[in-house]
Amino acid sequence: MKTVHYLNASENIKWELRFGLEDRQAPNSPQELLNSEFQKIAATVPGNVEIDLENAGLIADPKIGNNVYKLRPFELYQWWYRCRFTQPQIPAGHQVKLCFDGIDCVADIWLNNENIGRVENMFVEHHFDVTYSLKTENELYICIHSAVLEGRKYEREFFGARSDALGGESVNIRKAAHSYGWDILPRLVSAGIWKDVKLEIIPPTHFKAVYWATNSVNVENKTASIYVDWELATERLNIDDLVLNVKLQRGKQIAFEQNYNIYSTVFRTRLNDLQDIDLWWPRGYGEPALYDAILRIIDSDKKIIAEDKQKIGIRTVELIRTDAVSREQPGEFVFKINHEKIFVKGTNWVALDALHSRDEEHIKPSVDMLVDLNCNMVRMWGGNVYEHDEFYDLCDTNGIMVWHDFMFGCTQYPQDEGFLKKVEEEAAKAIARIRHHPSLVLWAGNNENDISSEWNEDQPFIDPNDEPISRQLLPSMTRRLDPKTPYLPSSPYISSKAFQLAGKVDQSYAPEQHLWGPRGYYKAPFYTENVAKFVSEIGYHGCPNRESLEKMFDKDFVYPWKNDTNFAWNDQWQTKACRSHPHATETIQRNNLMLNQVKCVFSEIPVDLDRFILASQIIQAEAKKFFIEFWRMNKFDRNGILWWNLRDGWPVISDAVVDYYYSKKLAYTYIKRVQTDVCVMIGDAKENGHPIVIVNDTRNPVEGDFSIRDADNDAILLNNSFKVNKNGKTVAEFLPKINTTKLWLIEWKVGGNNYRNHYFVFEPRVELDVYLKWLSQLKQE
């Protein structure tokens, strides 16, 4: 079997980092490096150069205040990693590959003074055959070039670039788009070996590729038909004496096992009419059952000479969608798992850390929060990276569906042959690594590339359906490598029909939309009269807690305003907005979103910081609660909501409900209460009053009891029982409309479990103190 020897930093393997300006005098080889004046420090692998610089005392903590700006000179540096290692024992006939799971980003690699290759993509792994290059003692150098300088080598094609400074210089470089500056993360054009480095020792007979897929399921009969495509690499000329053993097992229960004679190295093996099968379901709809799927090649001596083990889930997935929606023709956008419509409630997964070598430490605590919030879907945002394997494993285990963007965002990318070749290689590696996960339910071509020309006044009439990456290359790659997973060209996707209806790029006719808009009053018609069937981005700002503000700012800048009367933000608050450069203007008004949102509900914008934090978090919490409830109360006229976002990847001021330091805002508690499988909600008043809507996102009918009380005097307004059909909803009763500001407390009981929610009865604007008198009750778990 394949064995792995890690070359990460350890007691046995020491890494060093040398660096200097990448000018004409910069070294071009290890020999030139040793004769250069480049500075040398200890390095950590996996790691980022900024972490090593901080550990060496050469830079201040970039997370604090304006320190991130001090990293800008390093964007023009060249970085040389070096280590020495001893050759491991290599059995005869085995191949050895030097594997980099992630290098950020453009790098040349030397092994024993031989240049063995160049890499140009942060997102995917890179393998080099070093079978005949290894010695007893080995020396490895990796020279990472300035991504900014590499980007300058290309001539920018003008076909609808972003109008701000965030996108243009990055598009030719396959590096996380947020690195160049975004509205949720700072500009931090890092470098580093951000994932594992290892030697893989590969036997002469091994599996090159294995793809498990579900062909059909019968939920009632618990039967399924699946298949596995496999390809074998071998040095054997005659393979007729080999046997393939296929085994499917859950715990100690064997669902299938059979031997097959091998007469080809490429084959599809069908497992038809599997009996008593436990299917994989999203959270709430059933158990996310997983099977051990094992392939073994056995020779004539009954010896296992090759093996592939995967965790798979047996399930079908469909995305039912129309190309356009309107009030006259509502259209559709809904996911089906195992033929069951799924109401989606979840969030967007943005960068876990601006320095991606730290991502892995954040995966489990972040997924734990998804579980705690009862999210059944998470969207892997296209400005991010393809995540570590652990993320997908945890989503499989916890029944969290993954909507996966390819890593493109918010601009138009090059369309030349060289760039398309890079994308093809990237997609092939990403799809092959991730496709076996049952949590994966959608590949999307990009984030907001279709609508990016809408932001340029002179470009909205360019039809995005002529774009070759999302319309030709990526659908071809998914069809070839993962045909069982649906593909969406863009998010939002402006189809030819939607483009024709609007006469330009405009998401108004798209069935799936990103609802940002004016960011004013959260019950405005922009939200309540929208015709989208599915919203995959919708957010609302909320100020972090004071303890986090005191960590992210220098002491004299914690208080936000230079002037209380006009709320002019101090310099460091502007940086945390996120301003990508001291002269940048893209996010200059971003903190004002909090002021506008507070002003839309309350009669004051507090100048006292602690009081302002409360006001801001209350409005964020009520807004996100309202968005989720509005979509759920309209199930299945509306089919899902992915709010923005769970956690910050840097200390910033944002829409996240958990900040970088894992300090939860009030919205976290409110969202948790309204994402329960069975939820009792109160809607805004209609002709008959306030509807009491009960939603059941399970495949079983439910019944229970609920009560509604006045928070001021504990008077019972309503006390009743309810029944809701499986995967359904009901309007239980109506409460009469009132003309005073009130808080109604909702409690219900299902299956012996107690739940809570509330409804804020008000007309803008109200006194903040009126709400604050209820806050202690609302914070209680």
Disulfide bonds with the S-S distance in Angstrom:
none
